[in-house]
Amino acid sequence: MKLAVVLYQTADDFAAKATALFPAHKARLDEFHASGDLLMVGTFDNIAKDGSMAVFASRAAAEKFVDGDPFLLNGVVRSHEIRDWNEIYS
């Protein structure tokens, strides 16, 4: 099954910005999860260094998510990358 992985690298000042924007970011996550487009999401242990990752059902869903994500639009995220990923076990 071909999925898409989104990798986020947090901005240096992410903590100051993230608190205010988290409700809108979480609502977007919830919307995509409820529709089946977002399969899983989480942060790495050291979010400041390693960021976070989300797995989407398709590249189109991943692109749509990042295009409107408040974290990306408001500087909580310094950079992002979308990678196609071939799942073997589910």
N, CA, C and O atoms as CSV, one atom per row, in Angstrom:
chain,resi,resn,atom,element,x,y,z
A,1,MET,N,N,0.851,-1.179,0.000
A,1,MET,CA,C,0.000,0.000,0.000
A,1,MET,C,C,0.891,1.235,0.000
A,1,MET,O,O,1.803,1.344,0.820
A,2,LYS,N,N,0.636,2.153,-0.902
A,2,LYS,CA,C,1.418,3.385,-0.978
A,2,LYS,C,C,0.769,4.450,-0.102
A,2,LYS,O,O,-0.396,4.806,-0.286
A,3,LEU,N,N,1.540,4.946,0.845
A,3,LEU,CA,C,1.102,5.996,1.761
A,3,LEU,C,C,2.004,7.205,1.582
A,3,LEU,O,O,2.901,7.191,0.740
A,4,ALA,N,N,1.777,8.241,2.358
A,4,ALA,CA,C,2.630,9.428,2.344
A,4,ALA,C,C,2.971,9.804,3.777
A,4,ALA,O,O,2.112,9.809,4.659
A,5,VAL,N,N,4.235,10.116,3.988
A,5,VAL,CA,C,4.726,10.531,5.301
A,5,VAL,C,C,5.079,12.008,5.228
A,5,VAL,O,O,5.748,12.454,4.296
A,6,VAL,N,N,4.621,12.761,6.225
A,6,VAL,CA,C,4.986,14.168,6.347
A,6,VAL,C,C,5.926,14.300,7.529
A,6,VAL,O,O,5.621,13.856,8.637
A,7,LEU,N,N,7.071,14.914,7.282
A,7,LEU,CA,C,8.046,15.189,8.332
A,7,LEU,C,C,8.101,16.694,8.549
A,7,LEU,O,O,8.280,17.461,7.602
A,8,TYR,N,N,7.947,17.110,9.797
A,8,TYR,CA,C,8.021,18.525,10.172
A,8,TYR,C,C,9.268,18.752,11.010
A,8,TYR,O,O,9.577,17.965,11.905
A,9,GLN,N,N,9.986,19.836,10.716
A,9,GLN,CA,C,11.064,20.312,11.576
A,9,GLN,C,C,10.559,21.588,12.237
A,9,GLN,O,O,10.148,22.531,11.559
A,10,THR,N,N,10.593,21.608,13.548
A,10,THR,CA,C,10.055,22.748,14.277
A,10,THR,C,C,10.986,23.958,14.182
A,10,THR,O,O,12.202,23.818,14.057
A,11,ALA,N,N,10.392,25.132,14.243
A,11,ALA,CA,C,11.151,26.380,14.265
A,11,ALA,C,C,11.825,26.530,15.626
A,11,ALA,O,O,11.416,25.899,16.601
A,12,ASP,N,N,12.850,27.359,15.685
A,12,ASP,CA,C,13.581,27.562,16.938
A,12,ASP,C,C,12.670,28.058,18.056
A,12,ASP,O,O,12.842,27.670,19.212
A,13,ASP,N,N,11.712,28.903,17.726
A,13,ASP,CA,C,10.808,29.475,18.731
A,13,ASP,C,C,9.440,28.798,18.723
A,13,ASP,O,O,8.431,29.430,19.037
A,14,PHE,N,N,9.403,27.515,18.366
A,14,PHE,CA,C,8.130,26.818,18.186
A,14,PHE,C,C,7.274,26.810,19.445
A,14,PHE,O,O,6.052,26.933,19.356
A,15,ALA,N,N,7.890,26.668,20.613
A,15,ALA,CA,C,7.102,26.546,21.851
A,15,ALA,C,C,6.267,27.797,22.106
A,15,ALA,O,O,5.123,27.703,22.552
A,16,ALA,N,N,6.829,28.954,21.828
A,16,ALA,CA,C,6.112,30.210,22.061
A,16,ALA,C,C,4.905,30.349,21.136
A,16,ALA,O,O,3.876,30.893,21.534
A,17,LYS,N,N,5.028,29.866,19.923
A,17,LYS,CA,C,3.943,29.991,18.942
A,17,LYS,C,C,2.937,28.846,19.021
A,17,LYS,O,O,1.746,29.048,18.782
A,18,ALA,N,N,3.407,27.649,19.353
A,18,ALA,CA,C,2.575,26.450,19.266
A,18,ALA,C,C,1.377,26.470,20.210
A,18,ALA,O,O,0.300,25.994,19.853
A,19,THR,N,N,1.553,27.006,21.391
A,19,THR,CA,C,0.472,26.977,22.383
A,19,THR,C,C,-0.795,27.637,21.858
A,19,THR,O,O,-1.884,27.072,21.964
A,20,ALA,N,N,-0.658,28.816,21.301
A,20,ALA,CA,C,-1.835,29.543,20.807
A,20,ALA,C,C,-2.453,28.878,19.573
A,20,ALA,O,O,-3.665,28.945,19.371
A,21,LEU,N,N,-1.623,28.242,18.757
A,21,LEU,CA,C,-2.101,27.666,17.502
A,21,LEU,C,C,-2.501,26.200,17.615
A,21,LEU,O,O,-3.074,25.643,16.678
A,22,PHE,N,N,-2.206,25.567,18.752
A,22,PHE,CA,C,-2.477,24.138,18.877
A,22,PHE,C,C,-3.949,23.774,18.680
A,22,PHE,O,O,-4.221,22.788,17.996
A,23,PRO,N,N,-4.914,24.510,19.240
A,23,PRO,CA,C,-6.320,24.118,19.023
A,23,PRO,C,C,-6.700,24.040,17.541
A,23,PRO,O,O,-7.412,23.119,17.142
A,24,ALA,N,N,-6.247,24.973,16.733
A,24,ALA,CA,C,-6.572,24.955,15.305
A,24,ALA,C,C,-5.830,23.819,14.597
A,24,ALA,O,O,-6.385,23.163,13.716
A,25,HIS,N,N,-4.589,23.595,14.983
A,25,HIS,CA,C,-3.795,22.491,14.416
A,25,HIS,C,C,-4.448,21.151,14.771
A,25,HIS,O,O,-4.578,20.276,13.914
A,26,LYS,N,N,-4.852,20.993,16.017
A,26,LYS,CA,C,-5.487,19.747,16.487
A,26,LYS,C,C,-6.821,19.526,15.781
A,26,LYS,O,O,-7.151,18.393,15.430
A,27,ALA,N,N,-7.582,20.577,15.572
A,27,ALA,CA,C,-8.862,20.448,14.858
A,27,ALA,C,C,-8.629,19.943,13.440
A,27,ALA,O,O,-9.404,19.134,12.930
A,28,ARG,N,N,-7.561,20.421,12.805
A,28,ARG,CA,C,-7.242,19.954,11.446
A,28,ARG,C,C,-6.821,18.490,11.476
A,28,ARG,O,O,-7.239,17.703,10.627
A,29,LEU,N,N,-5.996,18.124,12.452
A,29,LEU,CA,C,-5.623,16.718,12.608
A,29,LEU,C,C,-6.870,15.853,12.784
A,29,LEU,O,O,-7.010,14.817,12.135
A,30,ASP,N,N,-7.769,16.283,13.662
A,30,ASP,CA,C,-8.997,15.527,13.931
A,30,ASP,C,C,-9.851,15.359,12.681
A,30,ASP,O,O,-10.401,14.285,12.435
A,31,GLU,N,N,-9.957,16.418,11.898
A,31,GLU,CA,C,-10.747,16.381,10.663
A,31,GLU,C,C,-10.170,15.344,9.688
A,31,GLU,O,O,-10.912,14.540,9.123
A,32,PHE,N,N,-8.862,15.368,9.496
A,32,PHE,CA,C,-8.230,14.435,8.559
A,32,PHE,C,C,-8.256,13.008,9.091
A,32,PHE,O,O,-8.372,12.059,8.315
A,33,HIS,N,N,-8.149,12.850,10.395
A,33,HIS,CA,C,-8.217,11.507,10.981
A,33,HIS,C,C,-9.631,10.941,10.843
A,33,HIS,O,O,-9.801,9.773,10.492
A,34,ALA,N,N,-10.629,11.755,11.116
A,34,ALA,CA,C,-12.018,11.302,11.033
A,34,ALA,C,C,-12.387,10.876,9.612
A,34,ALA,O,O,-13.194,9.966,9.425
A,35,SER,N,N,-11.803,11.526,8.624
A,35,SER,CA,C,-12.112,11.180,7.235
A,35,SER,C,C,-11.329,9.961,6.740
A,35,SER,O,O,-11.589,9.448,5.652
A,36,GLY,N,N,-10.366,9.502,7.551
A,36,GLY,CA,C,-9.545,8.363,7.158
A,36,GLY,C,C,-8.295,8.740,6.385
A,36,GLY,O,O,-7.528,7.867,5.978
A,37,ASP,N,N,-8.081,10.039,6.177
A,37,ASP,CA,C,-6.902,10.486,5.439
A,37,ASP,C,C,-5.630,10.489,6.292
A,37,ASP,O,O,-4.536,10.277,5.769
A,38,LEU,N,N,-5.765,10.727,7.590
A,38,LEU,CA,C,-4.625,10.726,8.506
A,38,LEU,C,C,-4.658,9.436,9.307
A,38,LEU,O,O,-5.612,9.179,10.041
A,39,LEU,N,N,-3.619,8.626,9.167
A,39,LEU,CA,C,-3.595,7.316,9.819
A,39,LEU,C,C,-2.933,7.361,11.183
A,39,LEU,O,O,-3.390,6.701,12.115
A,40,MET,N,N,-1.864,8.131,11.311
A,40,MET,CA,C,-1.186,8.287,12.606
A,40,MET,C,C,-0.317,9.530,12.571
A,40,MET,O,O,0.116,9.987,11.513
A,41,VAL,N,N,-0.073,10.068,13.771
A,41,VAL,CA,C,0.721,11.293,13.888
A,41,VAL,C,C,1.363,11.318,15.261
A,41,VAL,O,O,0.801,10.797,16.225
A,42,GLY,N,N,2.530,11.917,15.352
A,42,GLY,CA,C,3.179,12.049,16.646
A,42,GLY,C,C,4.491,12.799,16.542
A,42,GLY,O,O,5.008,13.061,15.456
A,43,THR,N,N,5.009,13.133,17.711
A,43,THR,CA,C,6.300,13.817,17.780
A,43,THR,C,C,7.391,12.812,18.132
A,43,THR,O,O,7.126,11.767,18.726
A,44,PHE,N,N,8.601,13.142,17.762
A,44,PHE,CA,C,9.744,12.355,18.191
A,44,PHE,C,C,10.116,12.796,19.603
A,44,PHE,O,O,9.724,13.881,20.034
A,45,ASP,N,N,10.869,11.966,20.326
A,45,ASP,CA,C,11.206,12.269,21.723
A,45,ASP,C,C,11.771,13.663,21.901
A,45,ASP,O,O,11.389,14.367,22.836
A,46,ASN,N,N,12.662,14.073,21.036
A,46,ASN,CA,C,13.254,15.409,21.117
A,46,ASN,C,C,12.665,16.250,19.987
A,46,ASN,O,O,13.262,16.386,18.919
A,47,ILE,N,N,11.494,16.807,20.240
A,47,ILE,CA,C,10.773,17.532,19.187
A,47,ILE,C,C,11.565,18.726,18.663
A,47,ILE,O,O,11.486,19.044,17.476
A,48,ALA,N,N,12.320,19.386,19.523
A,48,ALA,CA,C,13.096,20.544,19.082
A,48,ALA,C,C,14.167,20.142,18.069
A,48,ALA,O,O,14.471,20.906,17.153
A,49,LYS,N,N,14.732,18.967,18.227
A,49,LYS,CA,C,15.792,18.489,17.332
A,49,LYS,C,C,15.243,17.675,16.166
A,49,LYS,O,O,15.690,17.830,15.029
A,50,ASP,N,N,14.267,16.801,16.452
A,50,ASP,CA,C,13.824,15.818,15.462
A,50,ASP,C,C,12.449,16.078,14.858
A,50,ASP,O,O,12.110,15.478,13.838
A,51,GLY,N,N,11.654,16.953,15.456
A,51,GLY,CA,C,10.363,17.307,14.890
A,51,GLY,C,C,9.285,16.262,15.086
A,51,GLY,O,O,9.213,15.613,16.130
A,52,SER,N,N,8.441,16.105,14.067
A,52,SER,CA,C,7.296,15.204,14.159
A,52,SER,C,C,7.047,14.537,12.815
A,52,SER,O,O,7.646,14.888,11.798
A,53,MET,N,N,6.138,13.557,12.846
A,53,MET,CA,C,5.842,12.782,11.644
A,53,MET,C,C,4.352,12.431,11.613
A,53,MET,O,O,3.737,12.180,12.650
A,54,ALA,N,N,3.797,12.420,10.424
A,54,ALA,CA,C,2.413,11.989,10.225
A,54,ALA,C,C,2.360,11.071,9.016
A,54,ALA,O,O,3.105,11.249,8.052
A,55,VAL,N,N,1.472,10.088,9.077
A,55,VAL,CA,C,1.294,9.144,7.972
A,55,VAL,C,C,-0.114,9.350,7.411
A,55,VAL,O,O,-1.107,9.282,8.135
A,56,PHE,N,N,-0.168,9.599,6.115
A,56,PHE,CA,C,-1.428,9.859,5.433
A,56,PHE,C,C,-1.749,8.741,4.449
A,56,PHE,O,O,-0.853,8.041,3.977
A,57,ALA,N,N,-3.017,8.582,4.150
A,57,ALA,CA,C,-3.487,7.536,3.243
A,57,ALA,C,C,-3.069,7.781,1.799
A,57,ALA,O,O,-3.062,6.851,0.992
A,58,SER,N,N,-2.720,9.019,1.464
A,58,SER,CA,C,-2.299,9.336,0.095
A,58,SER,C,C,-1.449,10.600,0.094
A,58,SER,O,O,-1.487,11.391,1.036
A,59,ARG,N,N,-0.696,10.772,-0.961
A,59,ARG,CA,C,0.098,11.994,-1.114
A,59,ARG,C,C,-0.829,13.212,-1.238
A,59,ARG,O,O,-0.532,14.276,-0.695
A,60,ALA,N,N,-1.938,13.056,-1.947
A,60,ALA,CA,C,-2.886,14.164,-2.113
A,60,ALA,C,C,-3.407,14.638,-0.757
A,60,ALA,O,O,-3.527,15.841,-0.525
A,61,ALA,N,N,-3.716,13.700,0.139
A,61,ALA,CA,C,-4.191,14.064,1.476
A,61,ALA,C,C,-3.099,14.778,2.263
A,61,ALA,O,O,-3.370,15.753,2.964
A,62,ALA,N,N,-1.871,14.295,2.150
A,62,ALA,CA,C,-0.751,14.933,2.847
A,62,ALA,C,C,-0.551,16.361,2.345
A,62,ALA,O,O,-0.358,17.280,3.141
A,63,GLU,N,N,-0.596,16.545,1.044
A,63,GLU,CA,C,-0.424,17.881,0.464
A,63,GLU,C,C,-1.547,18.819,0.886
A,63,GLU,O,O,-1.307,19.984,1.202
A,64,LYS,N,N,-2.764,18.311,0.891
A,64,LYS,CA,C,-3.907,19.126,1.312
A,64,LYS,C,C,-3.764,19.526,2.777
A,64,LYS,O,O,-4.057,20.667,3.136
A,65,PHE,N,N,-3.319,18.601,3.627
A,65,PHE,CA,C,-3.142,18.909,5.038
A,65,PHE,C,C,-2.122,20.024,5.228
A,65,PHE,O,O,-2.418,21.019,5.889
A,66,VAL,N,N,-0.938,19.879,4.666
A,66,VAL,CA,C,0.104,20.889,4.900
A,66,VAL,C,C,-0.257,22.235,4.291
A,66,VAL,O,O,0.149,23.273,4.813
A,67,ASP,N,N,-1.012,22.238,3.197
A,67,ASP,CA,C,-1.397,23.504,2.566
A,67,ASP,C,C,-2.228,24.389,3.487
A,67,ASP,O,O,-2.231,25.610,3.327
A,68,GLY,N,N,-2.934,23.796,4.450
A,68,GLY,CA,C,-3.778,24.592,5.330
A,68,GLY,C,C,-3.456,24.450,6.805
A,68,GLY,O,O,-4.234,24.901,7.645
A,69,ASP,N,N,-2.327,23.832,7.146
A,69,ASP,CA,C,-2.004,23.604,8.553
A,69,ASP,C,C,-1.563,24.897,9.234
A,69,ASP,O,O,-0.596,25.523,8.798
A,70,PRO,N,N,-2.257,25.307,10.296
A,70,PRO,CA,C,-1.883,26.533,11.011
A,70,PRO,C,C,-0.444,26.523,11.523
A,70,PRO,O,O,0.192,27.577,11.570
A,71,PHE,N,N,0.079,25.374,11.901
A,71,PHE,CA,C,1.470,25.310,12.358
A,71,PHE,C,C,2.427,25.704,11.234
A,71,PHE,O,O,3.382,26.445,11.468
A,72,LEU,N,N,2.186,25.225,10.044
A,72,LEU,CA,C,3.058,25.540,8.915
A,72,LEU,C,C,2.849,26.981,8.443
A,72,LEU,O,O,3.810,27.676,8.114
A,73,LEU,N,N,1.615,27.417,8.412
A,73,LEU,CA,C,1.298,28.756,7.920
A,73,LEU,C,C,1.765,29.867,8.854
A,73,LEU,O,O,1.943,31.004,8.419
A,74,ASN,N,N,1.964,29.550,10.137
A,74,ASN,CA,C,2.293,30.586,11.126
A,74,ASN,C,C,3.666,30.416,11.780
A,74,ASN,O,O,3.912,30.972,12.850
A,75,GLY,N,N,4.549,29.664,11.157
A,75,GLY,CA,C,5.929,29.625,11.600
A,75,GLY,C,C,6.270,28.715,12.755
A,75,GLY,O,O,7.377,28.803,13.286
A,76,VAL,N,N,5.359,27.837,13.169
A,76,VAL,CA,C,5.700,26.847,14.195
A,76,VAL,C,C,6.641,25.810,13.587
A,76,VAL,O,O,7.516,25.270,14.265
A,77,VAL,N,N,6.444,25.545,12.306
A,77,VAL,CA,C,7.248,24.589,11.561
A,77,VAL,C,C,8.222,25.354,10.661
A,77,VAL,O,O,7.825,26.220,9.880
A,78,ARG,N,N,9.496,25.013,10.790
A,78,ARG,CA,C,10.549,25.651,9.978
A,78,ARG,C,C,10.557,25.091,8.555
A,78,ARG,O,O,10.705,25.832,7.583
A,79,SER,N,N,10.396,23.782,8.454
A,79,SER,CA,C,10.412,23.144,7.137
A,79,SER,C,C,9.626,21.839,7.207
A,79,SER,O,O,9.394,21.286,8.283
A,80,HIS,N,N,9.229,21.371,6.048
A,80,HIS,CA,C,8.514,20.092,5.985
A,80,HIS,C,C,8.921,19.352,4.722
A,80,HIS,O,O,9.458,19.928,3.776
A,81,GLU,N,N,8.646,18.065,4.744
A,81,GLU,CA,C,8.935,17.212,3.596
A,81,GLU,C,C,7.837,16.162,3.506
A,81,GLU,O,O,7.399,15.617,4.519
A,82,ILE,N,N,7.404,15.889,2.300
A,82,ILE,CA,C,6.444,14.811,2.066
A,82,ILE,C,C,7.178,13.714,1.303
A,82,ILE,O,O,7.786,13.957,0.261
A,83,ARG,N,N,7.105,12.506,1.845
A,83,ARG,CA,C,7.748,11.360,1.204
A,83,ARG,C,C,6.706,10.272,0.934
A,83,ARG,O,O,5.868,9.975,1.786
A,84,ASP,N,N,6.771,9.691,-0.249
A,84,ASP,CA,C,5.941,8.524,-0.531
A,84,ASP,C,C,6.546,7.351,0.219
A,84,ASP,O,O,7.766,7.222,0.316
A,85,TRP,N,N,5.674,6.492,0.750
A,85,TRP,CA,C,6.127,5.389,1.591
A,85,TRP,C,C,5.321,4.140,1.247
A,85,TRP,O,O,4.093,4.181,1.177
A,86,ASN,N,N,6.018,3.044,1.035
A,86,ASN,CA,C,5.380,1.781,0.690
A,86,ASN,C,C,5.264,0.908,1.936
A,86,ASN,O,O,6.260,0.357,2.407
A,87,GLU,N,N,4.063,0.782,2.463
A,87,GLU,CA,C,3.815,-0.014,3.650
A,87,GLU,C,C,3.792,-1.497,3.278
A,87,GLU,O,O,3.181,-1.888,2.283
A,88,ILE,N,N,4.454,-2.304,4.078
A,88,ILE,CA,C,4.460,-3.745,3.833
A,88,ILE,C,C,3.486,-4.457,4.775
A,88,ILE,O,O,2.702,-5.297,4.333
A,89,TYR,N,N,3.532,-4.130,6.058
A,89,TYR,CA,C,2.619,-4.719,7.048
A,89,TYR,C,C,1.658,-3.655,7.554
A,89,TYR,O,O,2.029,-2.490,7.694
A,90,SER,N,N,0.456,-4.048,7.818
A,90,SER,CA,C,-0.482,-3.111,8.435
A,90,SER,C,C,-1.244,-3.806,9.540
A,90,SER,O,O,-2.089,-3.189,10.189
